[in-house]
Amino acid sequence: MTDGNSPVAVLDDPRSPAPKSGPETIRESGATVAGGVSGVGGVPETLQDVIEVEGAARDAPDAPSSVRAYLFHSDEAVREVALSEVGGLLPSEENFVWVDLSGFGEADLRRVADVLGLSRASVHAALSPWQRPRIDVYGEVFFVTATVPRTDDEAYRVYAAELDLFVGHNFLVGAHKRPLPFHDRAMARAEQNPGLMQEDSSFLLYIVLDELLDYYEGLVEGMNDQIERMEERALTDTSDDYLGDLLHLKRYVYALGRIAQQHREVLVAFTRPDFPFTSREEMEPYFRDLENRHAQLIDTLDRARDAVNGAFDIYVSHVSHRMNRVMQVLTVVSATLLPTTVILGFWGTSVEGLPLYTPAGFLLMVAVIALTTIGSLTVFRRKGWL
């Protein structure tokens, strides 16, 4: 794994050529620009019971398979075309094609790869199990992975699905095992600006990633509402069940934050001057905006985690307050019974000749006990202890 400013690392593929020095290194097939931990290794061990990662695309698809191709041309409306037509459309600089694979299997991806000439290494990467966000370069095509989380607020679990993006000169392929929750919004934005896709294919990449961040922000808003409800519950519920729910919520918020944080290296890499695919002057403001928006998202998630800690503080304060009230009541009872105990002890002392062991003496004892009890309670109430 490399950081946004580190030298480019090359995958351990014996077929990959030796890396060159300088900015041209990233043009080599199989070069990793950012990210790159696959499988559950990208998930902290402490969160593996909270985060469920997606399996390999070679497994049975989770949803019905769908392969759709859309043609963008500045002189006409966006239209859907057959995959068999795509190969004949790409040689024209005036055409841009977006291929969307939903619920895809290995055969679907290999069919698209044959049409677009995608490298075997990039196809293998897309067919692998879930991996944290990364960028790989394969010749004139760069490969981007992102994580699309789906949350279960009741069970406090996050399902991490992978979105694979192949970006070429005038095409973009999006491959995902489950339907994208923001596909329609991304398509609507792309239809409004078909000419920009012809100018730079990375513009559609920007739209998809921007909608992904918007989706994350929607999840965080729902999570904040859940935290507010938990804070209100902290004022009335001191049960062990509440404490368990609060701890689950804390790990749930932390898990979503870790998944979102993993995109940082990828978004930073897009603005690197030695990454020529997105470093054009016209595109830099767009990807800089993604980087800033992602930083704001991480700040929001950090504040959400602090808010969960605040709910725990409210819970502890409420429990302490209730305990103080219990101790106060017990103290009042003890202080009230103390004079009664002294009086009963005095009357229980056997001394001959004293007029205490007569009916009148008994009534006097009861009256003294009543007066001291009433007097103690009156004093406690005036001091605000009752």
Stockholm file with secondary structure:
# STOCKHOLM 1.0

chainA/1-386         MTDGNSPVAVLDDPRSPAPKSGPETIRESGATVAGGVSGVGGVPETLQDVIEVEGAARDAPDAPSSVRAYLFHSDEAVREVALSEVGGLLPSEENFVWVDLSGFGEADLRRVADVLGLSRASVHAALSPWQRPRIDVYGEVFFVTATVPRTDDEAYRVYAAELDLFVGHNFLVGAHKRPLPFHDRAMARAEQNPGLMQEDSSFLLYIVLDELLDYYEGLVEGMNDQIERMEERALTDTSDDYLGDLLHLKRYVYALGRIAQQHREVLVAFTRPDFPFTSREEMEPYFRDLENRHAQLIDTLDRARDAVNGAFDIYVSHVSHRMNRVMQVLTVVSATLLPTTVILGFWGTSVEGLPLYTPAGFLLMVAVIALTTIGSLTVFRRKGWL
#=GR chainA/1-386 SS CCCTTSCCEECSCTTSCCCCSSGGGGGSTTEEEEECCBGGGGSCGGGTTTEEECCCTTSCCSSCCEEEEEEEETTEEEEEECHHHHHHHTTSTTCEEEEEEESCCHHHHHHHHHHHTCCHHHHHHHHSSCBCSEEEEETTEEEEEEEEEEEETTTTEEEEEEEEEEECSSEEEEEESSCCTTHHHHHHHHHHCHHHHHHCTHHHHHHHHHHHHHHHHHHHHHHHHHHHHHHHHHTTCCSHHHHHHHHHHHHHHHHHHHHHHTTHHHHHHHTCTTCTTTCSTTTHHHHHHHHHHHHHHHHHHHHHHHHHHHHHHHHHHHHHHHHHHHHHHHHHHHHHHHHHHHHHHHHTSCCTTCTTSSHHHHHHHHHHHHHHHHHHHHHHHHTTCC
#=GC SS_cons         CCCTTSCCEECSCTTSCCCCSSGGGGGSTTEEEEECCBGGGGSCGGGTTTEEECCCTTSCCSSCCEEEEEEEETTEEEEEECHHHHHHHTTSTTCEEEEEEESCCHHHHHHHHHHHTCCHHHHHHHHSSCBCSEEEEETTEEEEEEEEEEEETTTTEEEEEEEEEEECSSEEEEEESSCCTTHHHHHHHHHHCHHHHHHCTHHHHHHHHHHHHHHHHHHHHHHHHHHHHHHHHHTTCCSHHHHHHHHHHHHHHHHHHHHHHTTHHHHHHHTCTTCTTTCSTTTHHHHHHHHHHHHHHHHHHHHHHHHHHHHHHHHHHHHHHHHHHHHHHHHHHHHHHHHHHHHHHHHTSCCTTCTTSSHHHHHHHHHHHHHHHHHHHHHHHHTTCC
//
